[in-house]
């Protein structure tokens, strides 16, 4: 490759990375990265309304590495735990660590959900959930380096910039046999921005809608197909995206299963220009769960990385079937 072409290629990469880092730095606290973690039998990622639905204490640990091959690309680890505390209520906790270049965000969410029966015979249930969030955001200035274009660092940046804020999520979930529809509003309070000199969005509110349908196979087949959609919209700039997903599950007589699927994410004004697309698969054996997702980056960064990888490991403990069908495992 000619040297001038290589130079142009590298210039484009630097420009793309710069824009992405700036955009991510401004929006990191708007929402934690959600790729396909919620599809790994972990709906609690999407909304607090799912806390306590099921027959076990559920633990799910997620590791997400974005844009593998690019230095200082976004990286995320998270842990989700939820369980039922009464026949119709559940609680949960989630912890997360999100890194992106020189910025880092850590936090914890405490969630509560209550579930009621709308109609016993048609299996219609309604759930309400709320989460209290504590977020910590930090810029590590010790890692700043001078460059040829910027030989002197900003003298005003003399220490690590950090801030903490508290916020809430609220949600509602409707279920009717195999159909589900969830609406969630995250970060409903404005964020204080006085600790930073740069312009930051104080409006963190964003919305998510998650809906799908579990289609059972013919009697005795133990097969389930689940199409679903996941919509996100940010109030600050009205940008939005949608995931279109489909999953296939195959159960055995012991209620163990394996599954496979595919996810397609796009900006809502660019349906034919996907942000990410890729396969996913996993299995559940006794109390152990494993899931893996590979998302191909389809924008101009695709030539510089090998995609985004998400791994989920889970355990189910303390099986106890509820007396209320509104919190029983769908398998039953």
Secondary structure, DSSP 8 states (H G I E B T S, - for coil): --HHHHHHHHHHHHHHHHHHHHHHHHHGGG----SSGGGTT-GGGT-GGGTT-SSSEEEEEEEEE-STTSTT--EEEEEEEEEEEETTEEEEEEEEEEEETTEEEEEEEEEEEEEEEEETTTTEEEEEEEEEEEEEEEE-GGG----SS--S--TT--S-EEEEEEEEEEEEEEEETTEEEEEEEE--S----TT-SS-------EEEEEEEEEEE-STT--EEEEEEEEEEEETTT--EEEEEEEEEEEE-TTS-EEEEEEEEEEETT-TTSEEEEEEEEEEEETTEEEEEEEEEE-SGGGGG---EEEEEEEEEES----SSTTSS-TT-
